[in-house]
C-alpha cells in the first residue's frame, strides 16, 4: 500500500524533474550549469557556485511535456532520454527488447515505447530487458516491467544483484560470462564482456545492423566524465575501456547519460581529455612541494590533514590547464575536472605506484 506521504514525495519528485527539463533547452542548460533555482529556494540559489555555460553542441533534443525524448537511431532501434539518463530499445515482431531501465526515466519508458510501437505497428510488450550493469541508477526501474520479462546480464551482475536484494532490480534470469547473442523477431544484439571498467560487470551492447554501441559510464558525449571518472571502481581498466569502445565499428553511441547520442569524434575528444589530465596530474605530482603541508600538520600528528591538503593541491594544479583547454568544448569542464584529477591521482598512487612524498622511506 502506498501512503499519502509516499504519494506526495513521488509527485513532488516528478514535478521537480519535469520542471527542470521539460521542453526547453535553456531550462536544461540552467539546471546543469548551476543557474536554475526552483520556487522557494532563492536563498540557497544565492550561495551556489556559478559555472561556465553549457556549449550548444553538448545539449540534446528538447523534451516533451512529460519530460522525455524518444527518437529513432536507425531501423527499429530507438533511444530515450530525460537529459540525465538514457535507455535504448528495439521494436520487433515478437516484442520489445529494452536495454536498461533508469529510474529517472521510469514509467516514461513505457510511454516512449507506446509512442513508437503505435506508430510502427509493432507489439508494445517488453519481452527482454538487458542490464548494462548492476547499478541502481541505470536499472532501478526494472521492476515496473513485471516478472515475466526475460532479464539478461553478465554473471557478475546476477551475483551482485542477488547480494543487494533490491526488489526494484530483479536479478537476470539469463547470464553469460564472455559473449551472448540475442536474436528476437529478426533483430540482433551482441553482448560482450571485456573485463571490469566502471564496474566489475559493465558490458558492451552492440546492434550490428544499426552500427550502434551502448556502453554505459565510459564515454560522455559532449561532456567531461562524471565526478571521480564516473565513480569507476577500476580506473586503469576504465581508461583502457576507451580503446575497446573505439575498436567497435559503431557510428552511434548510447552512453547512458545526459541528453544526446555520441559520434566517433566524441570518443576521440574524451580520450584526449583523459590523456591531458593524466599528463597534468603527473606534472603536478612532480612539482607541488609537499613541505608546507608536513610543516603545518606534522607537529600536531594530523596525518590525514597532510594527505588531504597536499593531494587536493595536486589535483587543483593539475586541473587548471585542463579546465582552461576544455571549457567551451566539453560541458562541465569546470564542474568535475578537479574531482577527476583527484581520482586519477589516487589511481596513479595506488595502482601505478607513483607515491610521491608517501613513497619508500630512505
KELUMTI-791556 format. One record per atom (N, C-alpha, C): y, z, x. Coordinates in steps of 0.2 Angstrom, whole numbers, padded with zeros to 4 digits, always signed. Layout:
// KELUMTI-791556
YZX
...
//
This chain:
// KELUMTI-791556
-0006+0000+0004
+0000+0000+0000
+0006+0000+0004
+0011-0004+0003
+0017-0004+0007
+0022+0000+0003
+0025+0005+0007
+0030+0010+0005
+0037+0006+0004
+0041+0010+0000
+0048+0007-0001
+0052+0007+0006
+0051+0011+0010
+0054+0011+0017
+0052+0005+0021
+0045+0004+0020
+0042-0002+0024
+0045-0009+0021
+0046-0009+0014
+0049-0015+0011
+0056-0016+0014
+0060-0010+0014
+0067-0010+0017
+0067-0013+0024
+0063-0010+0028
+0063-0011+0035
+0061-0019+0036
+0056-0021+0033
+0054-0028+0033
+0059-0033+0031
+0063-0031+0025
+0068-0035+0023
+0074-0035+0027
+0076-0030+0030
+0081-0029+0035
+0080-0033+0041
+0074-0033+0044
+0072-0037+0050
+0073-0044+0048
+0070-0047+0042
+0071-0054+0041
+0078-0056+0040
+0082-0052+0037
+0089-0053+0036
+0092-0054+0043
+0091-0049+0048
+0094-0050+0054
+0092-0056+0058
+0085-0057+0058
+0083-0063+0062
+0086-0070+0059
+0086-0070+0052
+0088-0076+0048
+0096-0077+0049
+0099-0071+0049
+0106-0072+0050
+0108-0074+0057
+0104-0072+0062
+0105-0073+0069
+0104-0081+0071
+0100-0084+0067
+0098-0091+0069
+0099-0096+0064
+0100-0094+0058
+0100-0099+0053
+0105-0105+0054
+0102-0111+0055
+0105-0117+0054
+0110-0120+0058
+0114-0115+0062
+0119-0117+0066
+0118-0116+0073
+0119-0121+0078
+0118-0119+0085
+0123-0114+0088
+0130-0114+0085
+0134-0109+0088
+0132-0102+0087
+0129-0101+0081
+0126-0094+0080
+0121-0092+0085
+0116-0097+0086
+0111-0095+0091
+0114-0094+0098
+0118-0098+0100
+0122-0098+0106
+0125-0091+0107
+0128-0089+0101
+0132-0082+0102
+0127-0077+0103
+0121-0077+0099
+0116-0072+0100
+0113-0071+0107
+0111-0077+0109
+0108-0077+0116
+0113-0076+0122
+0119-0078+0120
+0124-0077+0126
+0127-0070+0126
+0126-0066+0121
+0128-0059+0121
+0135-0058+0117
+0137-0064+0113
+0143-0063+0109
+0143-0062+0102
+0137-0061+0099
+0136-0061+0092
+0135-0053+0090
+0139-0051+0085
+0139-0044+0083
+0137-0045+0075
+0132-0041+0073
+0130-0040+0066
+0136-0036+0063
+0136-0036+0056
+0141-0032+0052
+0139-0025+0054
+0145-0021+0055
+0145-0014+0056
+0143-0012+0063
+0143-0017+0068
+0141-0015+0074
+0147-0017+0079
+0153-0017+0077
+0158-0019+0081
+0159-0014+0087
+0159-0008+0086
+0160-0003+0092
+0155-0004+0097
+0148-0005+0095
+0143-0007+0100
+0144-0013+0103
+0147-0018+0100
+0148-0025+0102
+0153-0025+0108
+0158-0020+0107
+0164-0020+0111
+0161-0018+0118
+0156-0014+0119
+0154-0012+0125
+0148-0016+0128
+0146-0021+0125
+0141-0026+0128
+0144-0031+0133
+0140-0033+0138
+0142-0037+0143
+0144-0044+0140
+0148-0048+0144
+0149-0055+0142
+0145-0059+0147
+0142-0065+0144
+0138-0069+0149
+0140-0076+0148
+0138-0080+0153
+0140-0087+0153
+0138-0091+0147
+0142-0096+0144
+0139-0099+0138
+0133-0103+0140
+0129-0104+0134
+0123-0107+0135
+0124-0115+0135
+0121-0118+0140
+0123-0125+0140
+0120-0129+0134
+0123-0134+0132
+0121-0138+0126
+0114-0140+0127
+0113-0142+0133
+0106-0145+0134
+0100-0140+0133
+0102-0134+0133
+0097-0129+0133
+0095-0127+0126
+0099-0129+0121
+0098-0127+0114
+0094-0132+0110
+0090-0130+0106
+0085-0134+0102
+0089-0136+0096
+0085-0139+0091
+0087-0141+0085
+0089-0136+0080
+0094-0137+0076
+0096-0132+0071
+0090-0130+0066
+0090-0124+0064
+0085-0121+0060
+0087-0122+0053
+0082-0122+0048
+0083-0122+0041
+0085-0116+0038
+0086-0116+0032
+0089-0110+0028
+0084-0104+0029
+0077-0105+0030
+0073-0100+0031
+0072-0097+0038
+0076-0101+0042
+0076-0098+0049
+0071-0101+0054
+0068-0107+0052
+0064-0110+0057
+0065-0118+0057
+0062-0121+0062
+0062-0128+0063
+0055-0131+0064
+0053-0136+0060
+0047-0139+0061
+0048-0146+0063
+0045-0149+0068
+0045-0156+0069
+0039-0159+0072
+0039-0166+0072
+0033-0169+0074
+0034-0170+0082
+0029-0169+0086
+0029-0171+0093
+0026-0178+0094
+0020-0179+0091
+0018-0186+0091
+0012-0186+0087
+0011-0192+0083
+0005-0192+0078
+0005-0186+0074
-0001-0183+0074
-0002-0177+0069
-0001-0170+0072
+0003-0171+0078
+0004-0164+0082
+0011-0162+0080
+0012-0156+0079
+0019-0153+0077
+0020-0147+0080
+0026-0145+0080
+0028-0138+0083
+0033-0135+0079
+0033-0128+0079
+0038-0124+0075
+0041-0119+0080
+0048-0118+0078
+0051-0113+0082
+0056-0109+0078
+0058-0103+0080
+0063-0099+0077
+0069-0098+0082
+0069-0102+0087
+0073-0101+0093
+0072-0095+0097
+0067-0091+0096
+0064-0086+0100
+0057-0088+0103
+0053-0090+0098
+0046-0091+0100
+0044-0098+0097
+0038-0101+0099
+0036-0107+0097
+0028-0107+0096
+0026-0111+0091
+0019-0112+0090
+0018-0120+0089
+0012-0122+0089
+0010-0129+0089
+0004-0130+0084
+0004-0135+0080
-0002-0136+0076
-0003-0144+0075
-0010-0145+0074
-0012-0151+0072
-0014-0152+0065
-0012-0157+0062
-0015-0158+0055
-0021-0163+0055
-0026-0161+0052
-0032-0166+0052
-0035-0167+0045
-0040-0171+0044
-0043-0172+0038
-0047-0166+0036
-0048-0162+0041
-0053-0156+0039
-0049-0150+0039
-0043-0150+0040
-0039-0144+0040
-0034-0143+0046
-0030-0138+0047
-0025-0137+0052
-0028-0133+0058
-0026-0135+0064
-0028-0132+0070
-0021-0129+0072
-0021-0122+0072
-0014-0119+0074
-0015-0116+0081
-0010-0117+0086
-0010-0113+0092
-0005-0108+0092
-0007-0102+0092
-0003-0096+0092
+0000-0094+0086
+0002-0088+0085
+0005-0086+0078
+0010-0080+0080
+0016-0082+0083
+0021-0077+0084
+0023-0073+0078
+0024-0067+0079
+0026-0063+0073
+0033-0064+0071
+0038-0066+0075
+0045-0068+0073
+0045-0074+0069
+0040-0078+0070
+0040-0084+0065
+0036-0082+0059
+0030-0079+0060
+0027-0075+0054
+0025-0080+0049
+0027-0078+0043
+0025-0082+0037
+0029-0089+0036
+0034-0090+0041
+0037-0096+0041
+0032-0102+0044
+0027-0099+0048
+0021-0104+0050
+0018-0107+0044
+0017-0103+0039
+0013-0106+0033
+0018-0111+0029
+0025-0109+0029
+0029-0113+0026
+0030-0120+0030
+0030-0120+0036
+0031-0126+0040
+0025-0130+0040
+0019-0127+0039
+0013-0131+0038
+0013-0134+0032
+0015-0131+0026
+0015-0133+0020
+0020-0139+0020
+0026-0139+0023
+0031-0144+0023
+0028-0150+0026
+0024-0150+0031
+0021-0155+0035
+0015-0159+0031
+0011-0154+0029
+0005-0157+0025
+0007-0160+0018
+0012-0157+0015
+0014-0160+0009
+0016-0167+0010
+0020-0168+0016
+0022-0175+0017
+0017-0180+0020
+0012-0177+0024
+0007-0182+0026
+0001-0182+0023
+0000-0178+0018
-0006-0179+0013
-0012-0176+0016
-0011-0172+0021
-0017-0168+0024
-0018-0161+0021
-0024-0158+0022
-0025-0152+0019
-0021-0146+0023
-0019-0141+0019
-0014-0136+0022
-0018-0130+0025
-0024-0130+0024
-0028-0124+0026
-0029-0123+0033
-0027-0118+0036
-0028-0117+0043
-0035-0115+0044
-0039-0119+0048
-0046-0118+0049
-0048-0115+0056
-0043-0117+0061
-0044-0115+0068
-0038-0112+0070
-0038-0106+0074
-0032-0103+0077
-0034-0102+0084
-0030-0105+0089
-0031-0105+0096
-0026-0100+0099
-0029-0095+0103
-0025-0090+0106
-0023-0092+0113
-0017-0093+0115
-0015-0094+0122
-0017-0089+0126
-0015-0083+0124
-0017-0076+0127
-0017-0071+0122
-0018-0065+0125
-0019-0059+0120
-0012-0056+0118
-0007-0057+0121
-0001-0053+0120
+0002-0054+0113
+0004-0048+0110
+0006-0047+0103
+0012-0051+0101
+0016-0053+0106
+0022-0056+0104
+0021-0064+0102
+0015-0066+0104
+0013-0073+0103
+0007-0074+0098
+0003-0069+0097
-0002-0069+0092
-0002-0064+0087
+0003-0060+0086
+0003-0054+0082
+0004-0056+0075
+0004-0062+0073
+0004-0064+0066
-0003-0067+0064
-0008-0066+0068
-0014-0069+0067
-0017-0067+0060
-0016-0061+0059
-0020-0058+0053
-0018-0061+0046
-0012-0064+0046
-0010-0067+0040
-0014-0073+0038
-0018-0076+0042
-0022-0082+0041
-0029-0080+0038
-0030-0073+0038
-0036-0071+0034
-0042-0071+0039
-0048-0069+0036
-0054-0068+0040
-0058-0074+0041
-0057-0079+0038
-0062-0085+0038
-0060-0090+0043
-0054-0090+0046
-0052-0094+0051
-0056-0093+0057
-0057-0099+0061
-0061-0098+0067
-0056-0097+0073
-0056-0091+0076
-0052-0090+0081
-0055-0091+0088
-0051-0094+0092
-0054-0097+0099
-0049-0094+0104
-0052-0092+0109
-0048-0089+0115
-0053-0088+0121
-0050-0086+0127
-0054-0085+0133
-0058-0079+0132
-0063-0078+0136
-0067-0072+0136
-0063-0066+0137
-0059-0066+0142
-0055-0061+0143
-0050-0059+0137
-0048-0064+0134
-0043-0062+0128
-0047-0058+0123
-0054-0060+0122
-0058-0056+0117
-0059-0049+0120
-0060-0048+0126
-0061-0042+0129
-0055-0037+0128
-0049-0040+0129
-0043-0036+0129
-0041-0035+0122
-0042-0039+0117
-0040-0038+0110
-0045-0033+0107
-0051-0033+0109
-0056-0028+0107
-0054-0021+0109
-0051-0020+0115
-0049-0014+0118
-0043-0012+0114
-0038-0017+0113
-0032-0015+0109
-0033-0013+0102
-0038-0016+0099
-0039-0014+0092
-0034-0015+0087
-0030-0020+0088
-0024-0021+0084
-0026-0025+0078
-0026-0023+0072
-0028-0027+0066
-0024-0033+0065
-0018-0034+0068
-0014-0040+0067
-0017-0045+0072
-0021-0043+0077
-0023-0048+0081
-0031-0048+0082
-0034-0050+0077
-0042-0050+0077
-0044-0054+0083
-0049-0051+0086
-0052-0055+0092
-0055-0061+0091
-0055-0066+0096
-0058-0073+0095
-0065-0072+0093
-0067-0076+0089
-0074-0077+0087
-0078-0082+0091
-0074-0087+0094
-0077-0091+0099
-0073-0091+0106
-0077-0090+0111
-0074-0089+0118
-0077-0094+0123
-0073-0094+0128
-0075-0099+0134
-0073-0096+0140
-0076-0098+0146
-0074-0095+0152
-0070-0100+0156
-0071-0106+0156
-0068-0111+0160
-0065-0117+0156
-0069-0120+0152
-0066-0126+0148
-0069-0126+0141
-0065-0128+0136
-0068-0129+0129
-0064-0135+0126
-0068-0139+0123
-0065-0145+0120
-0066-0144+0112
-0060-0144+0109
-0060-0143+0101
-0059-0150+0098
-0064-0152+0094
-0063-0158+0090
-0063-0156+0083
-0058-0158+0079
-0058-0156+0072
-0055-0162+0069
-0058-0165+0064
-0055-0171+0060
-0052-0176+0064
-0056-0178+0069
-0053-0184+0073
-0048-0182+0078
-0046-0176+0079
-0041-0174+0083
-0044-0169+0089
-0041-0169+0095
-0044-0166+0100
-0039-0161+0104
-0041-0155+0106
-0038-0151+0110
-0042-0149+0116
-0040-0149+0122
-0044-0147+0128
-0041-0141+0131
-0045-0135+0130
-0043-0129+0133
-0046-0128+0140
-0041-0125+0144
-0044-0124+0151
-0041-0117+0154
-0045-0114+0158
-0043-0108+0161
-0043-0109+0168
-0037-0108+0171
-0036-0109+0178
-0035-0103+0182
-0037-0097+0180
-0036-0091+0183
-0030-0087+0180
-0029-0081+0182
-0024-0077+0179
-0017-0080+0181
-0012-0079+0178
-0005-0080+0180
+0000-0075+0176
+0003-0077+0171
+0007-0072+0167
+0003-0066+0165
-0003-0068+0162
-0008-0063+0160
-0015-0064+0163
-0019-0060+0163
-0026-0061+0165
-0030-0067+0162
-0027-0068+0155
-0031-0073+0151
-0027-0079+0149
-0022-0080+0151
-0017-0086+0149
-0021-0093+0150
-0021-0097+0145
-0025-0103+0146
-0020-0109+0145
-0022-0115+0146
-0018-0121+0146
-0022-0125+0140
-0017-0127+0135
-0020-0131+0129
-0017-0138+0130
-0021-0143+0130
-0019-0150+0131
-0021-0154+0126
-0016-0158+0123
-0018-0163+0117
-0017-0170+0121
-0023-0173+0123
-0023-0179+0127
-0020-0185+0123
-0021-0186+0117
-0019-0191+0113
-0011-0191+0112
-0008-0185+0112
-0001-0184+0111
+0002-0183+0118
-0001-0182+0124
+0001-0181+0130
+0006-0175+0130
+0003-0170+0127
+0007-0163+0126
+0003-0158+0129
+0006-0153+0133
+0003-0147+0135
+0007-0141+0133
+0003-0136+0130
+0006-0130+0129
+0003-0125+0133
+0007-0122+0137
+0006-0116+0141
+0012-0111+0141
+0010-0105+0139
+0015-0100+0137
+0017-0095+0143
+0024-0094+0143
+0026-0089+0148
+0026-0091+0155
+0026-0098+0156
+0026-0100+0163
+0032-0104+0164
+0033-0110+0160
+0039-0114+0160
+0044-0112+0154
+0050-0112+0155
+0055-0110+0150
+0060-0116+0150
+0059-0121+0147
+0063-0127+0147
+0071-0126+0145
+0075-0127+0150
+0082-0126+0149
+0085-0119+0151
+0080-0115+0152
+0082-0108+0153
+0079-0105+0160
+0082-0100+0162
+0078-0096+0168
+0072-0092+0164
+0067-0090+0168
+0062-0086+0166
+0064-0080+0163
+0061-0077+0158
+0062-0071+0155
+0062-0065+0161
+0064-0060+0159
+0065-0054+0164
+0059-0053+0168
+0060-0051+0174
+0054-0050+0179
+0049-0055+0179
+0052-0062+0179
+0047-0068+0180
+0042-0067+0174
+0045-0067+0168
+0041-0067+0162
+0037-0061+0161
+0038-0055+0165
+0034-0049+0165
+0027-0051+0166
+0026-0055+0171
+0020-0058+0173
+0016-0053+0177
+0010-0052+0176
+0005-0047+0179
+0003-0049+0186
+0003-0056+0187
+0001-0058+0194
+0006-0063+0196
+0011-0061+0200
+0017-0065+0202
+0015-0071+0206
+0011-0070+0212
+0009-0076+0216
+0005-0081+0212
+0001-0079+0207
-0003-0084+0203
+0002-0087+0198
+0007-0083+0195
+0011-0086+0191
+0015-0092+0194
+0017-0091+0200
+0021-0096+0204
+0016-0102+0205
+0010-0101+0207
+0006-0106+0208
+0004-0110+0202
+0005-0107+0196
+0003-0110+0190
+0008-0116+0188
+0014-0115+0191
+0019-0121+0190
+0016-0127+0193
+0012-0127+0199
+0009-0133+0201
+0004-0135+0197
+0000-0131+0194
-0006-0133+0189
-0003-0136+0183
+0003-0134+0181
+0006-0137+0175
+0008-0144+0176
+0011-0145+0182
+0014-0152+0184
+0008-0156+0186
+0002-0154+0187
-0004-0158+0188
-0006-0162+0182
-0005-0159+0176
-0007-0162+0170
-0002-0168+0169
-0005-0173+0165
-0001-0179+0164
+0003-0179+0157
+0006-0173+0156
+0010-0172+0150
+0017-0175+0150
+0019-0177+0144
+0026-0179+0143
+0030-0174+0139
+0026-0170+0135
+0030-0165+0131
+0027-0158+0133
+0031-0153+0134
+0028-0146+0135
+0030-0142+0130
+0026-0138+0127
+0027-0132+0122
+0026-0126+0126
+0032-0123+0128
+0032-0117+0132
+0031-0110+0129
+0031-0110+0122
+0030-0104+0119
+0036-0100+0117
+0042-0101+0120
+0048-0098+0119
+0054-0102+0119
+0059-0099+0115
+0066-0102+0114
+0065-0108+0110
+0071-0112+0110
+0072-0117+0104
+0070-0124+0105
+0068-0126+0111
+0067-0133+0112
+0061-0135+0116
+0058-0141+0116
+0052-0143+0120
+0055-0145+0127
+0050-0145+0131
+0051-0147+0138
+0049-0154+0140
+0052-0157+0145
+0051-0163+0148
+0049-0162+0155
+0047-0167+0159
+0044-0165+0166
+0050-0163+0170
+0056-0165+0169
+0062-0163+0173
+0063-0156+0172
+0061-0153+0167
+0061-0145+0166
+0057-0142+0171
+0051-0144+0172
+0046-0141+0177
+0049-0142+0184
+0052-0148+0185
+0054-0148+0192
+0060-0143+0193
+0064-0143+0189
+0070-0138+0190
+0068-0131+0190
+0063-0129+0186
+0061-0122+0186
+0057-0121+0193
+0054-0125+0195
+0050-0124+0202
+0056-0124+0207
+0061-0127+0207
+0066-0127+0212
+0070-0120+0211
+0071-0118+0205
+0074-0111+0204
+0070-0106+0207
+0063-0106+0206
+0059-0101+0209
+0059-0101+0217
+0059-0108+0219
+0059-0108+0227
+0066-0106+0230
+0071-0107+0226
+0078-0105+0229
+0078-0097+0228
+0075-0094+0223
+0075-0087+0223
+0071-0084+0228
+0065-0087+0229
+0061-0085+0235
+0064-0084+0241
+0068-0090+0243
+0071-0090+0249
+0077-0085+0250
+0081-0084+0244
+0086-0080+0244
+0084-0072+0245
+0078-0071+0242
+0075-0064+0242
+0073-0063+0249
+0070-0068+0252
+0068-0067+0259
+0074-0066+0264
+0079-0070+0263
+0085-0069+0267
+0088-0062+0266
+0089-0060+0259
+0092-0053+0258
+0088-0048+0261
+0081-0048+0261
+0077-0043+0264
+0078-0043+0271
+0080-0048+0274
+0081-0048+0282
+0088-0046+0284
+0093-0046+0279
+0100-0045+0281
+0103-0039+0278
+0100-0036+0272
+0103-0030+0269
+0101-0024+0274
+0106-0020+0276
+0105-0015+0281
+0102-0009+0276
+0097-0006+0278
+0094+0000+0274
+0097+0006+0276
+0101+0006+0282
+0103+0013+0285
+0107+0017+0280
+0112+0014+0276
+0116+0019+0272
+0112+0022+0266
+0107+0019+0264
+0103+0022+0259
+0098+0028+0261
+0096+0027+0267
+0092+0033+0270
+0097+0038+0272
+0103+0037+0275
+0108+0042+0276
+0110+0046+0270
+0111+0042+0265
+0114+0045+0259
+0108+0050+0255
+0102+0048+0255
+0097+0051+0251
+0092+0054+0255
+0091+0053+0261
+0086+0056+0265
+0087+0063+0266
+0093+0066+0268
+0093+0073+0269
+0091+0077+0263
+0092+0075+0257
+0090+0078+0251
+0083+0077+0249
+0079+0073+0252
+0072+0071+0251
+0071+0067+0245
+0076+0064+0242
+0075+0060+0236
+0073+0053+0238
+0067+0052+0239
+0064+0046+0241
+0065+0040+0236
+0064+0042+0230
+0065+0037+0225
+0072+0034+0225
+0077+0038+0226
+0084+0036+0227
+0084+0031+0232
+0081+0032+0238
+0081+0027+0244
+0078+0020+0241
+0072+0021+0239
+0069+0014+0236
+0074+0011+0231
+0076+0014+0226
+0079+0011+0221
+0086+0008+0223
+0090+0011+0227
+0096+0009+0229
+0096+0003+0234
+0091+0004+0238
+0090-0002+0243
+0087-0008+0240
+0082-0007+0236
+0079-0013+0233
+0083-0016+0228
+0087-0012+0224
+0092-0015+0220
+0098-0019+0223
+0100-0017+0229
+0105-0020+0233
+0102-0027+0236
+0096-0027+0238
+0092-0033+0240
+0092-0038+0234
+0090-0036+0228
+0089-0040+0223
+0096-0043+0221
+0101-0039+0221
+0108-0041+0219
+0111-0047+0224
+0110-0045+0230
+0112-0050+0235
+0108-0057+0235
+0102-0056+0233
+0098-0062+0233
+0100-0066+0227
+0101-0063+0221
+0103-0066+0215
+0109-0070+0215
+0114-0068+0219
+0121-0070+0219
+0121-0078+0220
+0118-0081+0225
+0119-0088+0226
+0115-0092+0221
+0109-0089+0219
+0105-0092+0214
+0109-0093+0207
+0112-0087+0205
+0116-0087+0199
+0122-0092+0199
+0125-0093+0205
+0130-0097+0206
+0128-0105+0205
+0122-0106+0208
+0119-0113+0208
+0117-0115+0201
+0114-0110+0197
+0111-0112+0191
+0115-0111+0185
+0121-0107+0185
+0125-0106+0179
+0128-0113+0177
+0127-0114+0170
+0129-0121+0168
+0123-0126+0168
+0118-0124+0171
+0112-0129+0172
+0106-0126+0168
+0104-0119+0170
+0099-0116+0166
+0102-0110+0162
+0101-0110+0156
+0104-0104+0152
+0102-0098+0154
+0106-0093+0154
+0105-0086+0155
+0103-0085+0163
+0106-0089+0167
+0105-0088+0174
+0108-0081+0176
+0114-0079+0173
+0117-0073+0174
+0114-0067+0171
+0109-0068+0166
+0106-0063+0162
+0101-0060+0166
+0096-0064+0168
+0089-0062+0171
+0088-0063+0178
+0093-0066+0182
+0091-0068+0189
+0090-0062+0193
+0094-0057+0192
+0094-0051+0196
+0087-0048+0195
+0085-0047+0189
+0078-0044+0187
+0073-0049+0190
+0074-0055+0190
+0068-0060+0193
+0068-0059+0200
+0074-0058+0203
+0074-0057+0211
+0070-0051+0212
+0071-0045+0208
+0068-0039+0210
+0060-0040+0209
+0058-0044+0204
+0051-0045+0203
+0048-0048+0209
+0052-0053+0211
+0049-0057+0217
+0049-0053+0223
+0054-0049+0224
+0055-0045+0230
+0049-0040+0230
+0047-0037+0224
+0042-0032+0224
+0035-0036+0226
+0034-0042+0223
+0028-0046+0224
+0028-0048+0232
+0034-0049+0235
+0034-0051+0242
+0031-0044+0246
+0034-0039+0244
+0032-0032+0247
+0025-0031+0246
+0022-0031+0240
+0016-0028+0238
+0010-0033+0239
+0012-0039+0237
+0007-0045+0238
+0007-0048+0244
+0013-0049+0247
+0014-0053+0253
+0014-0049+0259
+0015-0042+0259
+0015-0038+0265
+0022-0038+0268
+0027-0041+0265
+0034-0041+0268
+0037-0034+0266
+0036-0029+0270
+0038-0022+0268
+0045-0020+0270
+0048-0024+0275
+0055-0022+0277
+0055-0015+0280
+0060-0011+0278
+0060-0004+0281
+0055+0000+0279
+0050-0002+0274
+0045+0003+0272
+0038+0000+0275
+0039-0003+0281
+0033-0006+0285
+0030-0001+0289
+0025-0003+0294
+0022+0001+0298
+0026+0005+0303
+0025+0012+0302
+0030+0016+0306
+0028+0016+0314
+0033+0015+0318
+0032+0015+0325
+0033+0022+0328
//
